[in-house]
Amino acid sequence: MLPELITSVPGPKSKEWATRLRACESRNVTFLSEDFPIFWKKAHGTNVWDVDGNRFIDLTSGFGVAGLGYTPEPVVAAMQEQAGELYHAMGDVHPTAEKVELCETLSRLTFENWNAGSGKSLLTNSGSEAVEAALKTAFMVTRKPGVLAFNGSYHGLGYGAVTATENLFFRGPFSPQLANWAVFAPYPWELRPNDFSAAEEEARLREKLTRHPIGAILVEPIQGRGGEVVPLGWFLPLLRRLADEFKAVLIFDEVFTGFYRTGKRFACDHWNVVPDIICLGKALTSGFPLAACVGKAAIMDAWPPSDGEAIHTSTFLGNPLGCRMALTALAEMERRDLETRVNAVSEKLCAAIDHLRAKGKPWGQRRGRGLILGLEVVNAAGKPDPAKAGQFIEQMLVRGVIILSGSPQRNVLSFTPAFDLSAEEIDFALMQLANAATT
Ligand SMILES: Cc1ncc(COP(=O)(O)O)c(C=O)c1O
């Protein structure tokens, strides 16, 4: 649904909440200014309403979580039923049937579907923790502490995940506290084919794998927060080959790209490359903080059986409400033909973005795949223009559209909407962006 005319954003109620938040929340969390943010009151489908009653189209789907849209009816129903019966259990002592069913489902959707045997899961509360569980698993398997990760990567902000996140904005402030087990290499980028030769990159990776005790190769098959970066076609097959040769565990971080975001169930399905471990989160539950590290059974069995005390667990592990939401969301995703849906919406969105780009600067290249798309904002010299991207984010809010920027330079407008974004909503949002650029 399209937004009605919005007179002032943030409205008076949002402003009041912002004043109160400023006094009580760590100040690095929420960006608070005269023009930002709005406080959300409710959300449904592709729309969000704020506390002042304004309606917005959300082009982010809440950081890529609500691919099915907000409050999808089957998930809400399952959640309500589960909440009335059991919404907390002892995930690692006396667990629930929901946890079993979720682990079975994750195995079926991943390794069984890839004809790679069965999978075993380690459930976590966030994507960052799923990555850390995967890194610990790789160490259990190989006893080699090194991790090969890639430029532009984002794996989360726990100490382990941030150590493998290349972006200095996140690592830099804590670098004296971080150990030096992560080694970084270039991420060969589809849009810059002339900058990367397969032979040279292979030689570079071989050198790193020879020189360092690398037990894990950790990679996003398509980079999300790195700015919607799709790799060159030879990259993932090369990593698979090198991981096998150097006896490293190949970990795909699909926390952002998993569950149809890129137009396939998993991004790695675009290249038919099977990892040893896949990390999943965000859309998994359609909105509950639950994520998963899913590995080939033989790999996961590097963990010793629990003797009554687990060496890797947490209080809320396998929360039954989250498991039930995940089961329902996954069933809903599999019931619908989301490949077709996502690719059709992507085609329309790409055409609308390209129509805008045809007007020239400040628009640069379009990036991404499926419904994880980016649009570069550049200055007159064609260089990244993060300040202008920031202005667009604020201007779009007044025009009824929620959009965010990403990439290390923060100049890429990021489009990760719900899969049911309508043609009308696409036209409206892109028209607003065109108008914002001319005012
Ligand atoms: C690829 C990737 N991995 C890991 C994470 C971290 O997930 P979380 O924010 O749930 O810790 C993110 C978050 O954006 C992500 O995009």
The ligand as a MOL file (V3000), in Angstrom:
LIG
                    3D

  0  0  0     0  0            999 V3000
M  V30 BEGIN CTAB
M  V30 COUNTS 16 16 0 0 0
M  V30 BEGIN ATOM
M  V30 1 C 26.2910 -11.8070 6.4620 0
M  V30 2 C 25.9810 -11.4950 7.8840 0
M  V30 3 N 26.5000 -12.2760 8.8420 0
M  V30 4 C 26.2580 -12.0560 10.1420 0
M  V30 5 C 25.4800 -10.9950 10.5320 0
M  V30 6 C 25.2570 -10.7390 12.0020 0
M  V30 7 O 23.9720 -11.0900 12.3490 0
M  V30 8 P 23.3530 -10.4990 13.7060 0
M  V30 9 O 23.1820 -9.0370 13.4820 0
M  V30 10 O 22.0490 -11.2480 13.8570 0
M  V30 11 O 24.3210 -10.8160 14.7890 0
M  V30 12 C 24.9200 -10.1560 9.5800 0
M  V30 13 C 24.0930 -9.0110 9.9640 0
M  V30 14 O 23.7710 -8.1450 9.2020 0
M  V30 15 C 25.1710 -10.4060 8.2210 0
M  V30 16 O 24.6830 -9.6180 7.2560 0
M  V30 END ATOM
M  V30 BEGIN BOND
M  V30 1 1 1 2
M  V30 2 1 2 3
M  V30 3 2 2 15
M  V30 4 2 3 4
M  V30 5 1 4 5
M  V30 6 1 5 6
M  V30 7 2 5 12
M  V30 8 1 6 7
M  V30 9 1 7 8
M  V30 10 2 8 9
M  V30 11 1 8 10
M  V30 12 1 8 11
M  V30 13 1 12 13
M  V30 14 1 12 15
M  V30 15 2 13 14
M  V30 16 1 15 16
M  V30 END BOND
M  V30 END CTAB
M  END
